[in-house]
Amino acid sequence: MLLPQAIAYAYLAGLPPIYGLYSSLIPLIVYAVLGTSRHLSVGPVAITSILISTGVSQLATPFTPYFIELVLLLGLLVGVIQILLGFLKIGFLVNVISQPVISGLISAAAFIIIISQLRSGFGIEIPSFDSVFGSLNYFFVHIGESNFGTVLICIASILTLLLFKKLPTNFPIAIVLIAGFTVISYFFKFEVYGIAVVGEIPKGLPKLYIPTFKWAVIKELLPTVFTLTIIGYVGSIGIAKSFQMKYRNYEVDANKEFIALGFAKVLGTFFQGNLVSGSYSRSAINEEAGAKTQVSAFFTAFLILITLLFLTPLLYYLPKAVLAAIILVSVLSLIKVKEAIAYAKVRVDDFVIMMVTFIVSLVVNIETGILAGILLSFILLQYRSSKPHVAELVKIEGTEYYRNINRFSHGIQKSEYLIIRFDDQLYFGNATYFKESIYAILNKRSDKPSYIVLHATNIHSIDSTGLYYLESLNKELKESGIELLFSATIGPVRDILMRSGSEDAMSIKKQFMSINDAVVYIESIDAENDCDLLSLQYNTPQGFLARIFKKRKINL
């Protein structure tokens, strides 16, 4: 499966097919030695190839020597950055890209890939346009110029690939198609009928290559470098983790994966191959075929080596329409329709993020689409965090559980106290909302409570602004005759409260392990006050008994 995809994805990236084979040799061996996944299959993939094509084609013409030079430099830069991120153990930075952004990006890339293959699939020479819509418009205007033989080969190949994809077998139909149509092309001279073929592919091993470094060129490549660094890693680590979860007999180290993939690109560059990421389809077939370790990668690399040494001349007559069919069938699964529907049902904001990323990537470019998706994700995250969920809690009868009054309207509510839960960190972005929400719930009560219990189990962090508003709230409540208590405050937040210096506002005496403990305390104080009132009103034996009751209550 790697052989036909390597050739096809090299074309997709704007490179001669030999560079796809070069990328399937040294990088595989490097990852097999350094990688932590036993099943991940690395090599050229569609998403990486189209990102390279769209990024580098803005600086050079595809298939030209300068374009190849830029692609090799690009791979080296991506590899170096991935190695640095791995050694610095900051692989968590990839988490800035949410899943809706990735889904939108991949779906847009799939459409770009499909449109890019119309040239090879229909035999129409489509000029380069700034937008994919320009290419699409040109295609429909000139569809009558299609080469019938090319279209027939492409459709037949697609149907064959789809048919075998439905069958419960891993029969290597792609390689059979390549071999079959290459033989037919050789005997029937497809070139004579205007059917484009691959042409000459150099034979032999790659020569040592040293990239040329120019700061001006590197600056122009940086947006594409950033995109490939993150997207290539996110896809690879996701695939590796999925197999780890399936077998649970080995551990995938995220930082070591960064290092392994980085070295695969860097060392691959010196042998003219670096377009590597993890491939889910090839990894799945690798696993289904019985692979247990990365030794399988050495066998794959050995077969690619045999191909480079002896078989490349046989690919001269391979029709490009077959490669287009392989690419088109491969990317169909990249269009995330089901994910978009799921986002629309579950979280509309995630659906919006995905669609914005998708549309901007198509209309402008992929790098801008990613940035737009990341920016929108953070804006919506900040918006959600600025107005978190706040609930008044009531006791469920017959239990010691306290739940949201809006969900348990028949819960027990006491006039002496009000219990409130705040479901987020308390920081500058929501401190005002925190205070306003508590007053809003308080003002709904017809009777003013003597205590407010802040159930802080979900307040996992608090900054200086949040602390300021908390102290301000405590002071205002105290002046109005209401005491603020805390329940289930986690350790790190308790430490901040104790370090705040406000012993009255944040005293440990106001901290309780649970809501029930706080309620028991409140009820004991009320009972104590009732006893004091009785002893003052009656200087009689009853007053004496009241004082005895008071002591017994405190001891209890």
LOBADO-708085 format. One line per 2 residues: number of its first residue (from 1); their letters; for each residue x, y, z of C-alpha. Coordinates in steps of 0.02 Angstrom, whole numbers, plus 32768, in hexadecimal, padded with zeros to 4 digits. Example, Ala and Ser with C-alpha at 12.3 -4.5 7.8 and 13.67 -1.06 7.14 Angstrom:
BEGIN
1) as) 8267/7F1F/8186; 82AC/7FCB/8165 $
***
This chain:
BEGIN
1) ml) 8000/8000/8000; 8091/8076/8025 $
3) lp) 80DC/8068/7F77; 8046/80AA/7F14 $
5) qa) 801D/812C/7F99; 80D1/8169/7FA1 $
7) ia) 80D1/8189/7EE6; 8023/81D5/7EE6 $
9) ya) 8041/8247/7F7D; 80E5/8284/7F32 $
11) yl) 8082/82C0/7E9C; 8003/830D/7F12 $
13) ag) 808F/836E/7F68; 80D1/83AE/7EC2 $
15) lp) 8168/833B/7EBE; 81A6/82B8/7E42 $
17) pi) 8171/8209/7E7C; 8222/81D4/7EAA $
19) yg) 821C/8248/7F41; 8188/81E8/7F85 $
21) ly) 81F1/8149/7F7E; 8285/81A1/7FCF $
23) ss) 8211/81D8/805C; 81E0/8123/8076 $
25) li) 828F/80E5/8097; 82FF/813C/8118 $
27) pl) 8270/818F/817D; 821E/80E3/8198 $
29) iv) 82BF/809B/81DE; 82DE/8133/824E $
31) ya) 822F/812C/8298; 823B/806F/82B0 $
33) vl) 82D5/808C/831D; 829A/8125/837F $
35) gt) 81DB/811B/837F; 8177/80DC/8414 $
37) sr) 80E2/8097/83B3; 80EC/7FE2/837C $
39) hl) 8069/7FF3/82F3; 8077/80A4/82AB $
41) sv) 80A3/80A4/81F3; 80F9/8145/81BC $
43) gp) 8113/8185/810D; 80C3/81FE/8092 $
45) va) 800D/8228/80BA; 7F8A/828E/805E $
47) it) 7F71/831A/80DD; 802C/833B/80ED $
49) si) 8042/8338/8030; 7FB9/83B7/800E $
51) li) 7FF9/8429/8098; 80A5/8426/8046 $
53) st) 805B/8445/7F9B; 7FEE/84D8/7FCF $
55) gv) 8077/8526/803B; 8110/8516/7FCB $
57) sq) 80B4/8535/7F26; 80A2/85EA/7F5D $
59) la) 815F/85FA/7F52; 818D/8588/7EBF $
61) tp) 8141/8525/7E30; 811C/846E/7E5A $
63) ft) 818F/83E8/7E0F; 821C/8466/7DF2 $
65) py) 82C9/8452/7E42; 82AF/84ED/7EAE $
67) fi) 8207/84A9/7EEC; 825B/8404/7F1C $
69) el) 82E5/8464/7F75; 8264/84C5/7FDB $
71) vl) 8205/8427/8009; 82A2/83D2/8049 $
73) ll) 82D0/846D/80AE; 821E/8474/80F0 $
75) gl) 8226/83C1/812D; 82CC/83E1/8182 $
77) lv) 8288/8479/81DF; 81ED/841A/8217 $
79) gv) 8259/838B/8254; 82CE/83FD/82B7 $
81) iq) 823B/8455/830D; 81E9/83AF/8338 $
83) il) 828B/8370/8384; 829B/840E/83ED $
85) lg) 81E7/8402/8429; 8204/834D/8459 $
87) fl) 82A6/836D/84B9; 8259/8404/8511 $
89) ki) 81C2/8397/853E; 8146/8419/8501 $
91) gf) 80E0/83A8/8492; 8047/83E9/84ED $
93) lv) 804E/8481/847A; 7FF4/841B/83F5 $
95) nv) 7F5A/8425/8465; 7F3D/84D8/842B $
97) is) 7EE8/848A/8393; 7E3D/8446/83C2 $
99) qp) 7DED/83B1/836D; 7D6D/841D/830D $
101) vi) 7DFD/8481/82C3; 7E55/83E1/828D $
103) sg) 7DB3/839D/8243; 7D94/843E/81E2 $
105) li) 7E46/8442/81A4; 7E48/838D/816B $
107) sa) 7D9F/839E/8114; 7DDB/8439/80B8 $
109) aa) 7E7D/83E2/8089; 7E18/8350/8044 $
111) fi) 7DB6/83C5/7FD2; 7E57/8419/7F9A $
113) ii) 7EA4/836F/7F75; 7E0B/8338/7F11 $
115) is) 7E0D/83D7/7EA8; 7ECA/83C7/7E8E $
117) ql) 7EB0/8319/7E41; 7E34/8352/7DBD $
119) rs) 7EC8/8376/7D4B; 7F09/82C4/7D51 $
121) gf) 7E5E/8272/7D5D; 7E14/82C9/7CC5 $
123) gi) 7EAF/82F2/7C5F; 7E8D/83AE/7C62 $
125) ei) 7F1D/842A/7C76; 7EDD/849C/7D00 $
127) ps) 7F44/853B/7D1E; 7F77/856D/7DCE $
129) fd) 7EFB/85DD/7E29; 7F03/8638/7ED0 $
131) sv) 7E62/85E3/7F06; 7E22/8532/7EF4 $
133) fg) 7D80/857D/7EB3; 7DE0/85C5/7E1F $
135) sl) 7E1F/8517/7DF5; 7D71/84CE/7E0B $
137) ny) 7D23/8553/7D9C; 7DA5/8535/7D14 $
139) ff) 7D86/847A/7D1D; 7CCA/8489/7D01 $
141) vh) 7CE2/8506/7C73; 7D5E/8493/7C1A $
143) ig) 7D17/83E9/7C4B; 7CF1/83C8/7B94 $
145) es) 7DAC/83C0/7B75; 7DBE/8324/7BE2 $
147) nf) 7E20/8291/7B9D; 7DA5/8200/7B91 $
149) gt) 7E29/817B/7BAE; 7E6B/81D3/7C49 $
151) vl) 7DBC/81E6/7C92; 7D96/812E/7C6F $
153) ic) 7E36/80F3/7CC5; 7E16/8163/7D5C $
155) ia) 7D61/812C/7D72; 7D8C/8074/7D5C $
157) si) 7E17/8083/7DDD; 7DA7/80DD/7E5A $
159) lt) 7D1D/805C/7E4A; 7D99/7FCD/7E5E $
161) ll) 7DE7/801C/7EF9; 7D3D/803D/7F47 $
163) lf) 7D03/7F8C/7F22; 7D9A/7F3C/7F76 $
165) kk) 7D8C/7FB7/8006; 7CE1/7F6C/802F $
167) lp) 7D24/7EBB/8031; 7D64/7E70/80D5 $
169) tn) 7E14/7E5A/8091; 7EB8/7EB8/8089 $
171) fp) 7ED9/7E87/7FD5; 7F59/7F05/7F8F $
173) ia) 7EE8/7F41/7F04; 7F43/7FE8/7EF0 $
175) iv) 7FE7/7F95/7EC0; 7F89/7F1D/7E4D $
177) li) 7F36/7FB2/7DF6; 7FDF/8006/7DDF $
179) ag) 802D/7F68/7D98; 7F97/7F3F/7D2A $
181) ft) 7F81/7FEC/7CDC; 803E/7FFF/7CC7 $
183) vi) 8042/7F5F/7C5F; 7FA8/7F94/7BFA $
185) sy) 7FF3/8040/7BDE; 8095/7FF4/7BA1 $
187) ff) 8040/7F87/7B1E; 7FBA/8004/7AE5 $
189) kf) 8029/809E/7AE9; 7FB7/810D/7B52 $
191) ev) 8025/81A4/7B2E; 7FF0/81A0/7A78 $
193) yg) 7F3B/81BC/7AAF; 7F66/824F/7B1F $
195) ia) 7F5E/81EC/7BC1; 7FE3/8232/7C36 $
197) vv) 805F/81B6/7C81; 80DD/81C7/7D0E $
199) ge) 8176/81C3/7C9F; 8227/819E/7CD3 $
201) ip) 824A/817B/7D8B; 8303/8177/7DBA $
203) kg) 8348/80CF/7DF1; 83BA/80B8/7E86 $
205) lp) 83D0/80F7/7F36; 83C0/81AF/7F66 $
207) kl) 845F/8215/7F6A; 8497/8278/8002 $
209) yi) 8447/8325/8000; 8473/83C1/8066 $
211) pt) 83E9/8447/8068; 8412/84FD/8046 $
213) fk) 83E7/8574/80D3; 83AC/8625/80AE $
215) wa) 8358/8689/8138; 82E6/86E5/80BD $
217) vi) 82A6/863F/8079; 8293/85F5/8128 $
219) ke) 8226/8688/815D; 81B3/866A/80C8 $
221) ll) 81A5/85B2/80F5; 817F/85CD/81AE $
223) pt) 80BE/85CE/81A0; 80C3/8525/8146 $
225) vf) 8147/84E6/81C1; 80D4/850F/8253 $
227) tl) 8040/84BA/8201; 809E/841B/81D5 $
229) ti) 80F3/8413/8280; 804D/840F/82DA $
231) ig) 7FD9/83B6/8260; 8054/832C/8234 $
233) yv) 8073/8307/82EC; 7FBD/8310/8322 $
235) gs) 7F8A/828F/82A0; 801C/821B/82C9 $
237) ig) 8008/821F/8386; 7F4C/8205/8375 $
239) ia) 7F67/8167/830E; 7FF0/8128/8382 $
241) ks) 7F84/8144/841D; 7EF1/80E8/83CF $
243) fq) 7F5A/804A/83B9; 7FA3/805D/8467 $
245) mk) 7EF3/8061/84B1; 7EC6/7FC6/844D $
247) yr) 7F58/7F5A/8489; 7F88/7FAC/8530 $
249) ny) 802D/7F4D/8536; 809E/7FDF/850A $
251) ev) 80A4/809B/8528; 80A8/8124/84A4 $
253) da) 8111/81B7/84E1; 80D5/825A/8492 $
255) nk) 817B/82B5/84A2; 81DF/8220/8460 $
257) ef) 8168/8219/83CD; 8192/82CE/83A7 $
259) ia) 824B/82A0/83A9; 8235/8204/833F $
261) lg) 81CD/825B/82B9; 8245/82EF/82BB $
263) fa) 82DF/8284/82A0; 8283/8222/8218 $
265) kv) 826C/82C6/81BA; 831A/830C/81DD $
267) lg) 837B/826F/81AD; 8303/824F/811E $
269) tf) 832A/82FB/80D8; 83E2/82CE/80C2 $
271) fq) 83A7/823F/8052; 8325/82A9/7FF5 $
273) gn) 828D/8267/8050; 822F/82B6/80E0 $
275) lv) 8173/82BB/80BD; 8144/8246/814C $
277) sg) 80B7/823D/81CA; 8051/81B1/8214 $
279) sy) 7FD2/8160/81A0; 7F36/8115/81EE $
281) sr) 7F08/80A8/8159; 7FB7/805E/8147 $
283) sa) 7FCA/804B/8204; 7F24/7FED/820C $
285) in) 7F57/7F78/817E; 8001/7F61/81D1 $
287) ee) 7FAC/7F2D/8273; 7F2A/7EBE/821D $
289) ag) 7FB5/7E65/81BF; 7FFD/7E2E/8266 $
291) ak) 8086/7EAD/8289; 80B9/7EAE/8341 $
293) tq) 8150/7F23/833F; 81A6/7FA3/82D0 $
295) vs) 820A/7F16/8281; 817F/7F18/81FF $
297) af) 81BD/7FC5/81CB; 8268/7F7C/81A2 $
299) ft) 8217/7EFE/812C; 81B2/7F89/80DB $
301) af) 824F/7FF3/80C4; 82A8/7F5B/807A $
303) li) 8220/7F46/7FF5; 822A/8000/7FCB $
305) li) 82E7/7FE9/7FBB; 82CB/7F5B/7F3E $
307) tl) 8253/7FCA/7EDD; 82D2/8058/7ED5 $
309) lf) 835D/7FE5/7E9A; 8300/7F7F/7E18 $
311) lt) 8249/7FAC/7DF9; 823B/8067/7DD8 $
313) pl) 8258/8059/7D1A; 81BB/7FEC/7D11 $
315) ly) 8150/807D/7D50; 8174/80EA/7CB7 $
317) yl) 80CD/80C1/7C64; 8062/80D0/7D01 $
319) pk) 7FCA/8140/7CD8; 7FBC/81D8/7D4A $
321) av) 7EFF/81BA/7D4E; 7F1D/811E/7DB8 $
323) la) 7F7F/8185/7E37; 7EF3/8206/7E38 $
325) ai) 7E76/817C/7E5D; 7EDF/813A/7EED $
327) il) 7EE8/81E9/7F38; 7E2F/820C/7F21 $
329) vs) 7DF8/816B/7F76; 7E75/8187/8003 $
331) vl) 7E35/8236/802D; 7D7B/8210/802A $
333) sl) 7D84/81DD/80E0; 7DD6/8284/810B $
335) ik) 7D34/82E4/80EF; 7CEE/82E9/81A0 $
337) vk) 7C33/82EF/817C; 7C03/8282/8211 $
339) ea) 7C6C/82EB/8287; 7C1B/838A/8247 $
341) ia) 7B6D/8341/8267; 7BA3/8308/8315 $
343) ya) 7BE6/83B5/833F; 7B45/8406/8303 $
345) kv) 7ADF/8394/8374; 7B4D/839A/840F $
347) rv) 7BA4/8443/840E; 7B78/84C9/8390 $
349) dd) 7C13/852F/83BA; 7C84/849D/8388 $
351) fv) 7C23/848F/82E5; 7C40/8549/82C6 $
353) im) 7CFC/8535/82E7; 7D06/84A3/826E $
355) mv) 7CA7/84FF/81E4; 7D0B/85A0/81F8 $
357) tf) 7DAE/853E/81EB; 7D6A/84DF/8155 $
359) iv) 7D2D/8579/80F6; 7DC5/85E7/8119 $
361) sl) 7E3A/8559/80E8; 7DDF/8547/8041 $
363) vv) 7DC7/8600/801B; 7E70/8644/8058 $
365) ni) 7EEF/85BC/8082; 7F09/8530/80FF $
367) et) 7F81/8591/8170; 7F04/861F/8183 $
369) gi) 7E79/85A1/81A0; 7ED8/8552/8230 $
371) la) 7EFC/85FB/827F; 7E46/862F/826C $
373) gi) 7E0D/858D/82BD; 7E87/859C/834E $
375) ll) 7E58/8653/836B; 7D9E/862D/8368 $
377) sf) 7DB8/8599/83DE; 7E0C/8609/845E $
379) il) 7D89/8691/844C; 7CFC/8615/846A $
381) lq) 7D5D/85C4/84F8; 7D71/866E/854A $
383) yr) 7CB9/8693/852F; 7C82/85EE/857E $
385) ss) 7CFB/8605/860E; 7CBF/86B8/862C $
387) kp) 7C0F/8679/864E; 7C21/85CE/869E $
389) hv) 7B96/8566/86E9; 7B5B/85A2/8794 $
391) ae) 7AD9/853F/87F6; 7A76/854C/8897 $
393) lv) 7A7B/84A4/88EF; 79F3/8451/8957 $
395) ki) 79F5/83B1/89BC; 79A5/8315/8973 $
397) eg) 792E/82D3/89F6; 7969/8238/8A53 $
399) te) 7A1F/824C/8A1C; 7AB5/82BA/8A3D $
401) yy) 7AC3/82EB/8986; 7AAD/839F/8949 $
403) rn) 7A7C/83C1/8895; 7A47/844E/8820 $
405) in) 799D/8494/8850; 796F/84A4/8797 $
407) rf) 7981/83E8/8783; 793B/83B7/882E $
409) sh) 78B2/8435/884F; 786C/83CE/88E1 $
411) gi) 7910/83D3/8940; 791A/8412/89F3 $
413) qk) 7941/84CC/89FE; 795E/8521/8AA7 $
415) se) 7942/85D9/8ACB; 79DE/85E4/8B3A $
417) yl) 7A5C/85C2/8AB0; 7A78/85C8/89F5 $
419) ii) 7AEB/854B/899D; 7B3E/857E/88F9 $
421) rf) 7BB2/851E/8885; 7C26/8576/8809 $
423) dd) 7C63/8504/877D; 7D06/854E/873F $
425) ql) 7DA9/859D/8775; 7D94/864A/87C2 $
427) yf) 7DFE/86C4/8760; 7DFD/8770/8710 $
429) gn) 7D8F/8736/8680; 7CFA/8702/86EC $
431) at) 7D15/8754/8797; 7C91/87D9/8778 $
433) yf) 7C16/8756/8739; 7C3A/86ED/87D3 $
435) ke) 7C09/877A/8848; 7B72/87AF/87E3 $
437) si) 7B31/86FC/87D9; 7B36/86E6/8895 $
439) ya) 7AD7/8789/88B0; 7A5A/8757/8829 $
441) il) 7A34/86B3/8883; 7A30/870B/892C $
443) nk) 79B6/878F/88EF; 793C/870A/88B3 $
445) rs) 7924/86D0/8966; 788E/8719/89C0 $
447) dk) 78E5/8700/8A68; 7999/8737/8A87 $
449) ps) 7A06/86A5/8ABE; 7A86/86B5/8B49 $
451) yi) 7B08/864D/8AEC; 7B43/862F/8A3B $
453) vl) 7BA2/858C/8A1E; 7C13/8595/8985 $
455) ha) 7C2A/84E2/894A; 7CD6/84F8/88FA $
457) tn) 7CFE/8448/88C1; 7D00/847F/880A $
459) ih) 7D67/851D/8828; 7E0F/84D2/87F7 $
461) si) 7E71/8574/87F2; 7E65/8629/882A $
463) ds) 7ECC/86C1/87F7; 7EE6/876B/8848 $
465) tg) 7E4D/87B8/87F6; 7DE0/8727/882C $
467) ly) 7E26/8735/88DC; 7E00/87F0/88DF $
469) yl) 7D4A/87D3/88AE; 7D39/8745/892B $
471) es) 7D78/87B3/89B9; 7D08/8841/897F $
473) ln) 7C71/87CC/897C; 7C99/878B/8A2A $
475) ke) 7CA7/883D/8A6F; 7C02/8876/8A21 $
477) lk) 7BA6/87DA/8A5D; 7BEA/87F0/8B0D $
479) es) 7BAF/88A5/8B12; 7B00/886B/8AE2 $
481) gi) 7AFF/87E5/8B6A; 7B2A/874D/8AFD $
483) el) 7BBE/86DB/8B20; 7C1B/868A/8A8F $
485) lf) 7C52/85D5/8AA7; 7CB2/8560/8A34 $
487) sa) 7C9B/84A6/8A14; 7D09/8428/89B7 $
489) ti) 7D8E/84A8/8987; 7E1F/844C/8937 $
491) gp) 7ECF/8457/8981; 7F23/84CE/8904 $
493) vr) 7E94/854B/8914; 7E94/853E/89D3 $
495) di) 7F4E/8566/89CF; 7F2D/8604/896B $
497) lm) 7EA1/8637/89E2; 7F12/861F/8A78 $
499) rs) 7FA0/8681/8A26; 7F2A/8711/89FD $
501) gs) 7F45/875C/8AA9; 7E8D/8778/8ACB $
503) ed) 7E75/870D/8B66; 7DC2/8745/8B7E $
505) am) 7D8A/872B/8ACB; 7DE6/8689/8AA9 $
507) si) 7DF9/863F/8B56; 7E0F/8583/8B61 $
509) kk) 7D7D/8587/8BD9; 7D0E/85AB/8B45 $
511) qf) 7D4C/8513/8AE3; 7CE9/8470/8AE5 $
513) ms) 7D0D/83CA/8A92; 7C5B/83BA/8A50 $
515) in) 7BB7/8418/8A42; 7B6E/83A8/8AC7 $
517) da) 7BF8/83D9/8B42; 7BD3/8491/8B22 $
519) vv) 7B18/8476/8B3C; 7B36/8418/8BE0 $
521) yi) 7BA2/84AA/8C1A; 7B1B/8529/8BEC $
523) es) 7A93/84C7/8C44; 7AFF/84B2/8CE0 $
525) id) 7B1F/856E/8CE5; 7A64/858F/8CD4 $
527) ae) 7A40/8515/8D62; 7AC4/856A/8DCC $
529) nd) 7A77/8614/8DAC; 79CB/85D2/8DD9 $
531) cd) 7A0F/8590/8E7F; 7A62/8637/8EA6 $
533) ll) 79BF/8692/8E84; 795F/861B/8EF6 $
535) sl) 79DB/8630/8F86; 79D2/86EE/8F79 $
537) qy) 7914/86F4/8F75; 78F7/867F/9007 $
539) nt) 795F/868E/90A5; 790E/85EE/90E1 $
541) pq) 7933/8534/90EB; 7904/852E/9033 $
543) gf) 7993/85A6/900E; 7A08/8535/906F $
545) la) 79CD/849F/9009; 79E7/8504/8F6A $
547) ri) 7A9C/8524/8F97; 7AB4/8469/8FB6 $
549) fk) 7A66/8445/8F0A; 7ADB/84C5/8EBB $
551) kr) 7B74/846C/8F01; 7B36/83C1/8ECA $
553) ki) 7B13/8404/8E1A; 7BC2/844C/8E0A $
555) nl) 7C11/83A9/8E45; 7BAB/8348/8DC8 $
***
